[in-house]
């Protein structure tokens, strides 16, 4: 989609105003939208889509709420919900009207990611995370490892427990 001069001006105006209102946050164009807490930098795409302005406000929500890291997949989802809540608070001041359906679609990607990672590869039971890289099933006692990466396909690697002698829990890769 081509960016018209009017759309570029609106995004430029928004970023200029945000930079003025939040001088401790640096705004940088890039290939994706993200908040980098260590650099105190919001990277954004300047593609002229209306949801780009909404997403900048969402990333600013992370910054204003002090989001730096998370310890579990569910905690990440809670941070995303909170950042969208903050974006909704900011929308009027910055002449934006964030479509609630857009927010839910964004959150659905995290919900689906969490659902896939938390599903036991052996019995399909939903389970809780036991560490940042491991889940354990309450039903069949299988445990599996997941990557710490957020933006990748949710691979799960089953591993055997020292206490489990069952052949179902032998190490094997399971891809979903």
Secondary structure, 3 states (H helix, E strand, C coil): CCCCHHHHHHHHHHHHHHHHHCCCCEEEECCCCEEECCCCEEEECCCCCHHHHHHHHHHHHHHHCCCCCCCCHHHHHHHHHHHHHHHHHHCCCCCCCCCHHHHHHHHHHHHHHHHHHHECCCCCCECEEEECCEEECCCCCCEEEECCCCCCCCCEEEECCCCCCCHHHCCEEECC
